[in-house]
Amino acid sequence: MSDLHLVDVPVPGGRAEAHLSRPPSGQGPGVLLVMDAIGLRPRIAAMCDRIASWGYVVLAPNVFHRSGTVAELMPTGDLRTPEGREAFMGLAMPRVAALTTDLAVPDLAAYLEHLTGLEGVTGDRVGVTGYCMGARLALRAAALRPDVVAACGGFHGGGLVTDAPDSPHLGLATTRAELVFGHADGDRSMPPEAVAALGAAAADAGLTVRNEVYPDAPHGYTMADTSMYQEAGAERHFTVLRDLLDRTL
């Protein structure tokens, strides 16, 4: 795990804390990492640090800033046990529900603006990667700023395809990023028909997409601090994400 290096990001109505990781050179293309429902914590910092080691400047905001600070929302129990994870998710899900699309989209615009303006961020295009509910936000970011977001990854994302008029997959029509999705196997929040619909929407938009289900990978497979971690899925995700970022940025 890695220590959090927190910076403040201006957002509508206030400020949000964010973890910032820089590459050894101190500069490189920007990557926005959108956390899972558990929140900003050492595991997210460790993932940012690993991506930064490839040559990227990585920003991971506390998207639940309206619910509390990073310190206030940090898990205190052992998420590596199923009981500990389930207990914490009972606290986290109301935060997820409170982050409505009309609140999330202006925040995403602010995160992207801050990232592109950071010292050491090179180029005029960035990548976005999201996890769990963060995959939905990553898709919205790509649709919001197609002129800026060149790459978008979503891993063990839930609810990417719904019947709602603001379903995340509908934003693919205005997206210009190359896409990579690594779905959890047997994920009830992304059943096979939703995975197929996501791929079809990307194809209809003329986008390059890698839309895969990772074998035996549970929802949350990248999160090494929880009971859902699967090393094979996590390492596969890092490989395809690095390939995507290196190819597009």
BAFI-3210 file (N, C-alpha, C; in Angstrom, 3 decimals, decimal comma, padded with zeros to 6 digits):
// residues 249
n [1|2|3|4|5|6|7|8|9|10|11|12|13|14|15|16|17|18|19|20|21|22|23|24|25|26|27|28|29|30|31|32|33|34|35|36|37|38|39|40|41|42|43|44|45|46|47|48|49|50|51|52|53|54|55|56|57|58|59|60|61|62|63|64|65|66|67|68|69|70|71|72|73|74|75|76|77|78|79|80|81|82|83|84|85|86|87|88|89|90|91|92|93|94|95|96|97|98|99|100|101|102|103|104|105|106|107|108|109|110|111|112|113|114|115|116|117|118|119|120|121|122|123|124|125|126|127|128|129|130|131|132|133|134|135|136|137|138|139|140|141|142|143|144|145|146|147|148|149|150|151|152|153|154|155|156|157|158|159|160|161|162|163|164|165|166|167|168|169|170|171|172|173|174|175|176|177|178|179|180|181|182|183|184|185|186|187|188|189|190|191|192|193|194|195|196|197|198|199|200|201|202|203|204|205|206|207|208|209|210|211|212|213|214|215|216|217|218|219|220|221|222|223|224|225|226|227|228|229|230|231|232|233|234|235|236|237|238|239|240|241|242|243|244|245|246|247|248|249]
n.u [000,838|000,308|001,214|-001,091|-001,041|-002,238|-004,002|-005,752|-008,654|-010,422|-013,933|-017,387|-018,972|-017,125|-014,303|-012,453|-010,661|-007,830|-005,810|-002,488|-000,227|003,036|005,220|008,596|010,114|008,739|007,007|004,510|001,879|-001,538|-003,618|-006,786|-007,985|-010,713|-012,152|-013,370|-016,435|-015,655|-013,822|-011,327|-008,159|-005,301|-004,979|-005,982|-004,173|-001,854|-002,423|-002,539|000,134|001,438|000,537|001,565|004,261|004,655|004,965|003,116|001,101|-000,991|-004,230|-006,475|-009,517|-011,459|-014,453|-016,640|-016,766|-018,738|-019,821|-017,919|-014,533|-011,467|-010,183|-012,300|-013,990|-012,554|-012,059|-012,102|-012,243|-011,443|-011,350|-010,717|-012,005|-015,069|-017,218|-016,350|-016,067|-018,698|-020,021|-018,874|-019,701|-022,352|-022,286|-021,171|-022,832|-025,068|-023,679|-022,902|-025,419|-026,181|-024,574|-025,539|-026,173|-026,390|-024,883|-022,426|-021,408|-020,645|-018,577|-016,790|-015,998|-014,554|-012,494|-011,128|-010,319|-008,596|-006,648|-005,539|-004,376|-002,322|001,031|003,607|002,035|001,811|001,049|-002,210|-004,222|-005,849|-006,070|-008,646|-009,562|-011,705|-013,298|-015,533|-018,287|-016,951|-016,303|-018,587|-018,522|-016,140|-016,848|-018,755|-017,113|-015,546|-017,486|-018,279|-016,063|-014,977|-013,009|-010,806|-010,438|-008,778|-008,513|-010,242|-010,850|-012,678|-013,311|-014,480|-016,981|-020,237|-023,662|-023,363|-024,937|-028,220|-031,828|-032,369|-032,828|-030,439|-028,456|-025,124|-023,966|-025,165|-023,806|-021,748|-022,212|-021,259|-018,648|-015,111|-012,992|-010,630|-011,573|-011,512|-012,840|-013,056|-014,854|-016,337|-016,702|-019,821|-021,119|-023,762|-024,523|-023,698|-024,792|-024,580|-026,128|-026,039|-023,312|-023,014|-024,693|-023,302|-020,939|-022,096|-023,115|-020,759|-019,625|-021,546|-021,077|-018,734|-016,355|-013,168|-012,957|-012,278|-013,867|-014,366|-014,952|-013,587|-012,315|-013,718|-013,394|-014,278|-016,674|-014,989|-012,388|-009,859|-009,097|-006,914|-007,075|-009,380|-011,848|-012,578|-010,542|-008,713|-005,852|-005,077|-006,991|-006,589|-003,923|-004,129|-005,765|-004,033|-002,152|-003,638|-004,579|-002,239|-001,307|-003,356|-003,116|-000,475|-000,682|-002,489|-001,826]
n.v [-001,196|002,345|005,641|008,335|011,211|014,138|016,650|019,730|020,206|022,517|022,550|022,777|024,806|024,369|022,541|019,600|016,907|015,182|012,448|012,607|011,334|011,221|010,591|009,161|011,023|013,319|014,435|013,997|012,546|013,122|011,278|010,496|008,921|007,202|006,397|003,421|002,403|002,164|004,109|006,799|005,799|003,988|001,773|002,753|004,829|003,300|002,051|004,285|005,111|002,998|003,243|005,772|005,158|004,223|006,451|008,536|011,304|011,123|011,608|011,189|011,803|012,477|011,548|011,557|013,933|015,599|014,143|013,860|014,258|012,757|011,484|011,211|009,452|007,177|003,651|001,665|-000,883|-004,399|-005,040|-007,259|-009,475|-011,128|-010,328|-007,917|-006,335|-006,302|-005,004|-002,455|-001,670|-001,238|001,268|002,725|002,646|004,491|006,883|006,517|006,500|009,107|010,593|011,904|012,108|014,781|016,094|014,814|015,231|018,054|018,050|016,206|017,632|019,630|018,127|017,178|019,602|020,541|018,523|018,705|021,155|020,901|021,306|019,845|018,076|016,783|017,293|017,468|015,715|013,307|010,352|008,276|006,225|003,953|002,366|-000,092|001,710|003,900|003,361|004,028|006,791|007,351|006,772|008,789|011,032|010,737|011,083|013,654|015,334|014,901|016,017|016,044|013,624|010,833|008,166|005,569|003,575|000,968|-000,955|-003,856|-002,579|-001,426|-001,223|000,041|-000,070|000,742|001,149|003,762|007,238|008,574|006,689|005,467|004,281|005,495|007,810|007,128|007,826|010,389|010,155|010,004|008,547|005,804|002,619|000,414|-002,306|-004,293|-006,709|-008,064|-011,530|-013,077|-010,934|-009,431|-006,825|-006,186|-007,973|-010,577|-009,658|-006,891|-006,380|-007,077|-005,142|-002,829|-003,133|-003,114|-000,514|000,969|000,101|001,031|003,724|003,940|003,442|002,289|-000,579|-002,697|-005,174|-007,108|-010,061|-011,050|-014,154|-015,913|-013,759|-011,774|-009,146|-006,200|-007,055|-005,849|-004,743|-004,976|-004,754|-005,873|-008,521|-009,339|-009,417|-010,497|-011,761|-012,499|-011,249|-008,587|-008,098|-008,576|-006,449|-004,262|-004,700|-004,429|-001,858|-000,318|-000,776|000,429|003,166|003,764|003,456|005,399|007,848]
n.w [000,000|-000,435|000,720|001,065|-000,948|-000,666|-002,437|-003,054|-005,008|-006,888|-006,984|-008,089|-005,781|-003,743|-002,516|-003,392|-002,010|-003,372|-004,409|-005,601|-007,881|-009,203|-012,007|-012,120|-013,597|-013,142|-014,932|-017,525|-019,586|-018,530|-016,236|-015,102|-012,328|-011,222|-008,274|-006,513|-004,802|-002,184|-001,598|-001,336|-000,508|000,914|-000,924|-003,356|-003,736|-004,102|-006,539|-008,196|-007,950|-009,207|-011,863|-012,370|-012,368|-014,881|-016,373|-016,154|-014,959|-012,294|-011,077|-008,459|-007,391|-004,397|-004,810|-003,210|-001,808|-000,780|001,233|003,191|004,467|003,230|005,372|007,176|005,834|005,486|005,459|008,427|009,385|008,729|005,509|004,148|004,983|004,255|005,861|006,968|004,678|003,689|005,784|005,650|003,105|003,523|004,658|002,594|000,307|000,509|000,010|-002,618|-003,855|-003,351|-004,988|-007,550|-011,113|-011,944|-010,065|-010,266|-012,893|-013,275|-011,379|-012,551|-014,808|-013,519|-012,328|-014,597|-015,739|-013,753|-013,742|-016,366|-016,160|-014,364|-013,222|-015,074|-016,482|-019,636|-023,129|-024,770|-024,353|-022,279|-020,173|-018,726|-016,036|-014,375|-011,521|-010,329|-009,226|-010,137|-012,760|-014,159|-013,857|-015,172|-017,818|-018,186|-018,016|-020,310|-022,268|-021,703|-022,237|-025,026|-026,541|-024,969|-023,524|-024,397|-023,904|-022,241|-019,520|-017,916|-015,108|-013,501|-013,491|-012,547|-013,536|-016,031|-018,220|-018,344|-018,045|-017,701|-018,635|-018,564|-018,772|-018,473|-020,798|-022,957|-023,407|-025,056|-027,628|-027,999|-027,410|-028,017|-027,292|-027,099|-025,879|-023,034|-021,404|-018,554|-017,370|-014,396|-013,776|-014,001|-012,788|-011,242|-011,584|-014,080|-016,276|-018,880|-021,095|-020,751|-021,003|-023,696|-024,855|-024,214|-025,709|-028,265|-028,388|-028,356|-030,749|-032,560|-032,311|-033,607|-032,272|-031,048|-029,170|-026,407|-024,977|-022,452|-020,468|-017,439|-016,529|-013,820|-012,152|-009,423|-008,608|-007,965|-008,239|-008,563|-006,189|-003,759|-001,036|-000,152|000,319|-002,182|-003,974|-006,812|-008,009|-010,640|-012,297|-011,538|-012,309|-015,047|-015,713|-015,194|-017,216|-019,656|-019,332|-019,232|-021,813|-023,289|-022,470|-023,205|-025,946|-026,753|-025,573]
ca.u [000,000|001,043|000,694|-001,846|-000,480|-003,482|-004,044|-007,115|-009,140|-011,640|-015,129|-018,528|-019,416|-016,120|-013,062|-012,371|-009,323|-007,454|-004,447|-001,702|001,005|003,840|006,227|009,963|010,579|007,951|006,086|003,974|000,448|-002,391|-004,600|-007,758|-008,406|-011,953|-012,145|-014,543|-017,362|-015,032|-013,292|-009,913|-007,468|-003,979|-004,985|-006,131|-002,880|-000,911|-002,753|-002,074|001,599|001,873|000,295|002,531|005,586|004,720|005,255|001,914|000,693|-002,281|-005,052|-007,610|-010,289|-012,472|-015,713|-017,636|-016,358|-019,907|-020,148|-016,890|-013,143|-010,849|-009,952|-013,591|-014,638|-011,607|-012,425|-011,323|-012,283|-010,685|-012,153|-010,280|-012,983|-016,370|-018,073|-015,873|-016,386|-020,149|-020,388|-018,504|-020,519|-023,597|-022,046|-020,756|-023,849|-025,798|-022,845|-023,010|-026,746|-026,275|-023,779|-026,387|-025,525|-026,322|-023,775|-021,165|-020,883|-019,834|-017,346|-015,885|-015,431|-013,560|-011,340|-010,384|-009,677|-007,466|-005,609|-004,852|-003,644|-001,260|002,426|004,188|001,163|002,191|000,055|-003,533|-005,185|-005,649|-006,778|-009,493|-009,847|-012,614|-013,473|-016,829|-019,113|-016,062|-016,340|-019,680|-018,057|-015,136|-017,583|-019,359|-016,031|-015,172|-018,559|-018,346|-014,958|-014,370|-011,839|-009,719|-010,258|-008,383|-008,543|-011,144|-010,923|-013,658|-013,023|-015,566|-017,994|-021,624|-024,670|-022,931|-026,080|-029,491|-032,973|-032,551|-032,520|-029,046|-027,568|-023,772|-023,600|-025,716|-022,803|-020,783|-022,512|-020,456|-017,297|-014,122|-011,874|-010,515|-012,177|-011,202|-013,677|-012,786|-016,010|-016,278|-017,428|-021,035|-021,493|-025,195|-024,725|-023,369|-025,043|-024,103|-026,842|-025,551|-021,978|-023,220|-025,263|-022,221|-020,105|-022,841|-023,189|-019,441|-019,471|-022,430|-020,444|-017,497|-015,230|-012,342|-013,286|-011,940|-014,983|-014,104|-015,265|-012,406|-012,769|-013,747|-013,048|-015,446|-016,801|-013,983|-011,198|-008,587|-008,882|-006,138|-007,361|-010,709|-012,049|-012,933|-009,336|-008,230|-004,578|-005,042|-007,782|-005,955|-002,725|-004,592|-006,246|-002,883|-001,532|-004,433|-004,659|-000,974|-001,291|-004,275|-002,562|000,728|-001,079|-003,310|-001,258]
ca.v [000,000|003,600|006,774|009,307|012,544|014,842|018,023|020,249|020,474|023,329|021,971|023,660|024,928|024,091|021,884|018,160|016,345|014,201|011,916|012,912|010,562|011,691|009,631|009,508|012,224|014,462|014,913|013,012|012,738|013,030|010,204|010,644|007,633|007,385|005,356|002,584|002,876|002,140|005,450|007,143|005,111|003,568|000,910|003,613|005,507|002,333|001,886|005,516|005,085|002,033|003,855|006,864|004,589|004,014|007,726|009,369|012,071|010,492|012,307|010,386|012,652|011,977|011,935|011,678|015,075|016,176|013,286|013,963|014,294|011,443|010,897|010,864|008,365|006,062|002,413|001,361|-002,320|-005,265|-005,316|-008,523|-010,490|-010,826|-009,621|-006,540|-005,616|-006,090|-003,997|-001,127|-001,334|-000,686|002,696|003,372|002,711|005,767|007,900|006,271|006,936|010,571|011,218|011,851|012,540|016,245|016,519|014,197|015,737|019,270|017,671|015,585|018,720|020,299|017,244|017,180|020,919|020,607|017,601|019,227|022,355|020,618|021,394|018,573|017,305|017,077|016,959|018,047|014,626|012,548|009,089|008,124|004,842|003,920|001,072|-000,218|002,856|004,831|003,095|004,847|008,176|007,436|006,860|010,129|011,983|010,603|011,674|015,084|016,051|014,078|016,708|015,912|012,242|009,986|006,774|005,359|002,208|000,699|-002,291|-004,337|-001,526|-001,846|-000,298|000,817|-000,097|000,691|001,670|005,170|008,136|009,030|005,531|005,825|003,804|006,392|008,833|006,678|008,488|011,615|009,828|009,763|007,834|004,355|002,070|-000,924|-002,728|-005,605|-006,977|-009,175|-012,705|-013,329|-009,728|-009,173|-005,438|-006,134|-009,303|-010,728|-008,816|-005,526|-006,357|-007,072|-003,846|-001,849|-003,309|-002,693|000,950|001,461|-000,175|001,950|005,051|003,881|003,503|001,106|-001,035|-004,041|-005,364|-008,493|-010,590|-011,720|-015,431|-016,162|-012,537|-011,220|-007,692|-005,645|-007,908|-005,112|-004,116|-005,920|-004,587|-006,412|-009,954|-009,601|-009,331|-011,633|-011,310|-012,678|-010,183|-007,297|-007,966|-008,444|-005,072|-003,360|-004,911|-003,844|-000,414|000,287|-000,851|001,464|004,497|003,947|003,524|006,589|009,080]
ca.w [000,000|-000,540|001,463|000,292|-001,134|-000,953|-002,931|-003,153|-006,358|-006,877|-007,592|-007,853|-004,399|-002,728|-002,925|-003,166|-001,867|-004,383|-004,351|-006,794|-008,078|-010,325|-012,464|-011,701|-014,291|-012,698|-015,953|-018,449|-019,837|-017,358|-016,097|-014,024|-011,792|-010,454|-007,253|-006,308|-003,770|-000,857|-001,403|-001,490|000,583|000,455|-002,111|-004,532|-003,905|-004,651|-007,947|-008,852|-007,999|-010,230|-013,171|-012,495|-012,667|-016,336|-017,017|-016,174|-013,783|-011,984|-010,093|-008,001|-006,486|-003,471|-005,440|-002,138|-000,974|-000,099|002,374|004,209|004,029|003,047|006,693|007,784|005,101|005,354|006,156|009,630|009,613|007,822|004,322|003,556|005,360|003,645|006,814|007,077|003,441|003,607|006,771|005,149|001,943|004,036|004,867|001,358|-000,736|000,514|-000,634|-004,054|-004,285|-003,239|-006,052|-008,726|-012,344|-012,025|-009,205|-010,696|-014,162|-013,074|-010,685|-013,513|-015,604|-012,692|-012,180|-015,853|-015,894|-012,818|-014,209|-017,558|-015,789|-013,397|-013,651|-015,448|-017,373|-021,011|-024,135|-024,574|-024,185|-021,048|-020,021|-017,546|-015,678|-013,244|-010,877|-009,677|-009,646|-010,825|-014,198|-014,699|-013,911|-016,234|-019,079|-018,276|-018,284|-021,719|-023,064|-021,402|-022,872|-026,066|-027,064|-023,999|-023,083|-025,521|-023,487|-021,107|-019,022|-016,867|-014,597|-012,641|-013,413|-012,407|-014,014|-017,197|-019,132|-017,633|-018,790|-017,355|-019,755|-018,474|-018,654|-018,915|-022,137|-023,970|-023,671|-026,057|-028,901|-028,105|-026,959|-029,062|-026,675|-027,219|-024,668|-022,539|-020,287|-017,985|-016,523|-013,459|-014,248|-013,232|-012,049|-011,394|-011,990|-015,512|-016,835|-020,260|-022,053|-020,585|-021,611|-025,146|-025,235|-024,117|-026,883|-029,448|-028,383|-028,751|-032,176|-033,271|-032,272|-034,374|-031,346|-030,823|-027,818|-025,936|-024,045|-022,071|-019,143|-016,890|-015,975|-012,365|-011,414|-008,740|-008,596|-007,059|-008,322|-008,531|-004,883|-002,963|000,394|000,129|000,134|-003,576|-004,805|-007,604|-008,570|-012,093|-012,902|-011,273|-013,153|-016,427|-015,852|-015,316|-018,519|-020,743|-019,109|-019,678|-023,272|-023,771|-022,234|-024,036|-027,354|-027,060|-025,021]
c.u [000,877|000,397|-000,081|-001,094|-001,627|-003,250|-005,510|-007,451|-010,391|-012,769|-016,290|-018,969|-018,371|-014,862|-013,165|-010,915|-009,079|-006,049|-003,756|-000,433|001,720|004,850|007,617|010,491|009,864|006,961|005,652|002,514|-000,379|-003,338|-005,482|-008,203|-009,610|-012,151|-013,422|-015,376|-016,740|-014,306|-011,794|-009,157|-006,135|-003,988|-005,132|-004,823|-001,857|-001,167|-002,315|-000,557|002,097|001,673|001,287|003,921|005,761|004,993|004,090|001,751|-000,746|-002,979|-006,254|-008,412|-011,179|-013,831|-016,847|-017,354|-017,532|-020,283|-019,123|-015,510|-012,640|-010,668|-011,255|-014,230|-013,771|-012,114|-011,520|-011,292|-011,451|-011,582|-011,771|-011,151|-014,312|-017,278|-017,665|-016,207|-017,873|-020,602|-020,058|-019,356|-021,882|-023,494|-021,803|-021,899|-024,724|-024,997|-022,916|-024,344|-026,873|-025,517|-024,541|-025,639|-025,366|-025,263|-022,434|-020,579|-020,117|-018,534|-016,333|-015,226|-014,326|-012,310|-010,483|-009,659|-008,457|-006,321|-004,838|-004,035|-002,504|000,122|002,949|003,306|001,441|001,080|-001,297|-004,618|-004,824|-006,372|-007,608|-009,665|-010,684|-012,920|-014,815|-017,708|-018,253|-015,990|-017,462|-019,223|-016,989|-015,801|-018,201|-018,291|-015,626|-016,217|-018,619|-017,289|-014,283|-013,131|-010,610|-009,409|-010,009|-008,468|-009,438|-011,176|-011,977|-013,524|-013,959|-016,598|-019,386|-022,560|-024,222|-024,023|-027,347|-030,601|-033,194|-032,189|-031,101|-028,091|-026,177|-023,457|-024,133|-024,725|-021,759|-021,013|-021,673|-019,007|-016,374|-012,909|-011,826|-010,872|-011,652|-012,111|-013,278|-013,861|-015,752|-017,172|-018,656|-021,515|-022,967|-025,482|-024,312|-023,550|-024,629|-024,822|-026,416|-024,160|-022,103|-023,755|-024,213|-021,312|-020,792|-022,923|-021,859|-019,217|-020,319|-021,839|-019,133|-016,247|-014,455|-012,549|-012,793|-012,883|-014,998|-014,611|-014,050|-012,842|-012,630|-013,429|-014,302|-015,510|-015,832|-012,639|-009,874|-008,191|-008,239|-006,387|-008,741|-010,754|-012,365|-011,725|-009,053|-006,981|-004,559|-005,805|-007,138|-004,752|-003,106|-005,065|-005,084|-002,228|-002,314|-004,559|-003,379|-000,886|-002,187|-003,663|-001,349|000,360|-001,759|-002,673|000,227]
c.v [001,252|004,668|007,693|010,630|013,423|016,273|018,440|020,574|021,343|022,617|022,924|023,655|024,634|023,473|020,398|017,775|015,333|013,712|012,202|012,073|011,096|010,620|010,040|010,771|013,484|014,965|013,786|013,313|012,515|011,849|010,519|009,260|007,862|006,161|004,516|003,124|002,910|003,444|005,578|006,665|004,608|002,655|001,732|004,356|004,566|002,099|003,106|005,519|004,126|002,607|004,997|006,337|004,294|005,317|008,701|010,137|011,665|011,238|011,438|011,195|011,867|012,406|012,054|012,883|015,731|015,384|013,357|014,036|012,865|010,752|010,433|009,644|007,113|004,813|002,173|-000,135|-003,074|-005,658|-006,625|-009,693|-010,134|-010,021|-008,154|-005,721|-005,315|-005,020|-002,600|-000,727|-000,810|000,804|003,418|003,577|003,962|006,908|007,755|006,802|008,451|011,290|011,069|012,399|014,048|016,823|016,025|014,861|017,054|018,995|017,078|016,633|019,428|019,443|017,251|018,501|021,024|019,725|018,187|020,471|022,133|020,789|019,999|017,705|017,738|016,660|017,552|016,990|013,840|011,211|009,112|006,636|004,834|002,507|001,032|000,944|003,909|004,587|003,878|006,292|008,357|007,555|008,244|011,181|011,938|011,227|013,184|015,880|015,168|014,708|016,514|014,452|011,338|008,505|006,637|003,885|002,088|-000,743|-002,645|-003,230|-002,115|-000,802|000,561|000,892|-000,258|001,188|003,157|006,069|008,693|007,853|005,865|005,418|004,709|007,499|008,412|007,354|009,748|011,397|009,608|009,004|006,385|003,754|000,680|-001,198|-004,127|-005,919|-008,141|-010,305|-012,934|-012,148|-009,419|-007,734|-005,191|-007,529|-009,372|-009,837|-007,355|-005,373|-006,280|-005,722|-002,747|-001,934|-002,847|-001,176|001,565|001,254|000,778|003,357|005,080|003,898|002,192|000,666|-002,459|-004,314|-006,818|-008,808|-011,371|-012,997|-015,497|-014,925|-011,970|-009,702|-007,128|-006,331|-007,159|-004,652|-005,078|-005,802|-005,115|-007,910|-010,319|-009,626|-010,637|-011,176|-011,412|-011,570|-008,824|-007,082|-007,851|-007,021|-004,100|-003,488|-004,225|-002,336|000,266|000,303|000,242|002,853|004,757|004,133|004,848|007,900|009,232]
c.w [000,000|000,324|000,525|000,239|-001,608|-001,415|-002,978|-004,602|-006,254|-007,618|-007,343|-006,396|-003,349|-003,285|-002,614|-002,974|-002,985|-004,104|-005,675|-006,793|-009,304|-010,728|-011,995|-012,349|-013,837|-013,714|-016,877|-018,708|-018,564|-017,409|-014,897|-013,596|-010,889|-009,563|-007,263|-005,154|-002,382|-000,570|-001,578|-000,259|000,063|-000,768|-003,387|-004,801|-004,527|-006,140|-008,751|-009,003|-009,074|-011,633|-013,410|-012,860|-014,149|-017,085|-017,062|-014,865|-013,476|-010,841|-009,756|-006,985|-005,525|-004,010|-004,428|-001,246|-000,267|001,151|003,491|003,611|003,831|004,388|007,332|007,134|004,990|006,086|007,355|009,925|008,595|006,652|003,656|004,000|004,704|004,571|006,935|005,856|003,366|004,591|006,269|003,966|002,366|004,317|003,543|000,367|-000,667|-000,112|-002,150|-004,568|-004,281|-004,347|-007,371|-009,946|-012,406|-011,102|-009,745|-011,928|-013,994|-012,320|-011,657|-014,398|-014,834|-012,513|-013,442|-016,072|-014,990|-013,297|-015,378|-017,248|-014,819|-014,016|-013,950|-016,321|-018,809|-021,974|-023,806|-024,462|-022,932|-021,136|-018,755|-017,290|-014,407|-012,800|-010,158|-010,142|-010,352|-012,315|-014,860|-014,859|-014,985|-017,598|-019,256|-018,583|-019,750|-022,636|-022,902|-022,154|-023,923|-026,684|-026,183|-023,680|-024,286|-025,192|-022,277|-020,762|-017,943|-016,412|-013,440|-012,396|-013,285|-012,966|-015,176|-018,257|-018,298|-018,553|-018,547|-018,537|-019,714|-018,266|-019,189|-020,347|-023,239|-024,328|-024,695|-027,402|-029,098|-027,680|-028,159|-028,533|-027,141|-025,865|-024,342|-021,346|-019,858|-016,966|-015,573|-013,957|-013,361|-012,420|-012,295|-011,822|-013,438|-016,103|-018,299|-021,264|-021,949|-021,194|-023,133|-025,616|-025,183|-025,337|-028,156|-029,534|-028,800|-030,248|-033,011|-033,334|-033,043|-033,524|-031,326|-029,387|-027,604|-024,769|-023,615|-020,664|-018,650|-016,159|-014,449|-011,530|-010,736|-008,884|-007,545|-007,148|-008,286|-007,141|-003,892|-001,469|000,760|-000,135|-001,308|-004,502|-005,536|-008,344|-010,090|-012,793|-012,723|-012,181|-014,632|-016,684|-016,010|-016,692|-019,628|-020,579|-019,576|-021,194|-023,871|-023,634|-023,117|-025,501|-027,706|-026,611|-025,335]
res [m|s|d|l|h|l|v|d|v|p|v|p|g|g|r|a|e|a|h|l|s|r|p|p|s|g|q|g|p|g|v|l|l|v|m|d|a|i|g|l|r|p|r|i|a|a|m|c|d|r|i|a|s|w|g|y|v|v|l|a|p|n|v|f|h|r|s|g|t|v|a|e|l|m|p|t|g|d|l|r|t|p|e|g|r|e|a|f|m|g|l|a|m|p|r|v|a|a|l|t|t|d|l|a|v|p|d|l|a|a|y|l|e|h|l|t|g|l|e|g|v|t|g|d|r|v|g|v|t|g|y|c|m|g|a|r|l|a|l|r|a|a|a|l|r|p|d|v|v|a|a|c|g|g|f|h|g|g|g|l|v|t|d|a|p|d|s|p|h|l|g|l|a|t|t|r|a|e|l|v|f|g|h|a|d|g|d|r|s|m|p|p|e|a|v|a|a|l|g|a|a|a|a|d|a|g|l|t|v|r|n|e|v|y|p|d|a|p|h|g|y|t|m|a|d|t|s|m|y|q|e|a|g|a|e|r|h|f|t|v|l|r|d|l|l|d|r|t|l]
***
